[in-house]
Each structure stands twice: as C-alpha cells, then as structure tokens.
C-alpha cells in the first residue's frame, strides 16, 4: 500500500484483538489472532492512542504538530507512512469518505 490518502477524507480507528502495554514509555502490542509482537515506539504509541476512537488523519496530524516540534508537512507524510504500515498489518481500520 503505497498510495497517499487524502487526509481530510480518511478516518482511522484501532482494530480489535490486541494486548497493549506500556514498556519504558513505548507502546508494545501482541496480536491475539496471529501471535505477532509489535513495538510502536513512543510517537507510534501516541498515534495508537489517538486512534482509540475514529479520527480523521488531518486531526491526528494537527494534534501531533501541537504536541511535538515537527513541521505539518513532514508530520503528515510520516503519519501516513506509519498508518499505512499499521493498515497493512491489520492493526487499524481505514475508512475513506
């Protein structure tokens, strides 16, 4: 999945079926379905938290820009790449308007 989503038209939400824990400030997860282990890191963990209920990507980017020292364009690009990886693993659900 290498296409860019229109951030104003895409909503993301966590998929179910994962055990999630904080480990030294980083989010780690275990898939109940496939037994795979994921380390989302600190910022990836924050993205995971923001996706606990449906959220538009552009709102997620706005929140991250407010919390971290990052340019909006850079943040949007990196968030899209990260979310596409999560989507390819089935960790998040993607809804396009």
C-alpha positions in Angstrom: 0.0 0.0 0.0 2.0 3.0 -1.2 -0.7 5.5 -2.2 -1.3 8.6 -0.2 -4.6 9.1 1.3 -6.4 12.5 1.3 -6.0 13.3 4.9 -9.2 15.2 5.0 -11.2 12.3 3.7 -9.7 9.3 5.7 -10.7 8.2 9.2 -8.6 5.8 11.2 -9.5 3.6 14.1 -7.7 0.8 16.1 -8.6 -2.7 15.2 -9.6 -5.0 18.0 -7.7 -8.1 19.1 -4.5 -6.7 20.6 -3.0 -6.8 24.0 -1.3 -3.4 24.5 1.1 -2.4 27.3 3.5 0.5 28.1 7.1 -0.5 28.4 9.6 2.2 29.3 7.4 4.9 27.6 6.8 2.9 24.4 3.7 1.0 23.3 4.1 -2.7 22.7 1.4 -4.9 21.4 0.7 -8.6 20.9 -1.8 -9.8 18.3 -4.2 -12.3 19.8 -5.0 -13.6 16.3 -1.5 -14.2 14.8 0.8 -14.1 17.9 2.9 -11.3 16.3 4.6 -8.7 18.6 4.7 -5.1 17.7 6.8 -2.2 19.2 5.1 1.0 18.2 7.7 3.2 20.0 6.8 6.4 21.8 5.3 8.5 19.0 3.8 5.5 17.3 2.2 4.7 20.7 0.7 8.2 20.7 -0.7 7.7 17.2 -2.2 4.4 18.5 -3.8 6.3 21.4 -5.3 8.9 19.1 -6.8 6.1 17.0 -8.7 4.7 20.0 -11.8 6.2 18.5 -12.4 7.1 14.9 -10.2 10.1 14.0 -9.5 11.9 10.7 -5.9 11.8 9.7 -5.8 15.6 9.4 -7.0 15.9 13.0 -4.4 13.4 14.2 -1.7 15.4 12.3 -2.9 18.7 13.9 -2.7 17.1 17.4 0.8 15.7 16.8 2.0 19.1 15.5 0.7 20.7 18.6 2.4 18.2 20.9 5.8 17.7 19.1 8.3 20.0 17.4 7.6 19.0 13.8 6.5 20.7 10.6 2.9 19.9 9.5 4.0 18.6 6.0 6.7 16.3 7.5 4.3 15.1 10.2 1.6 14.3 7.6 4.0 12.4 5.4 5.4 10.3 8.3 1.9 9.7 9.9 0.6 8.5 6.5 3.5 6.1 6.1 3.1 4.8 9.6 -0.6 4.3 9.3 -0.2 2.5 6.0 2.1 0.1 7.7 -0.4 -0.4 10.5 -3.2 -0.9 8.0 -1.2 -3.5 6.0 -0.8 -5.5 9.3 -4.5 -5.1 10.1 -3.8 -3.0 13.2 -6.0 -0.1 12.1 -9.2 0.2 10.1 -9.3 2.7 7.3 -12.5 4.4 6.2 -12.3 6.7 3.2 -15.1 9.2 2.7 
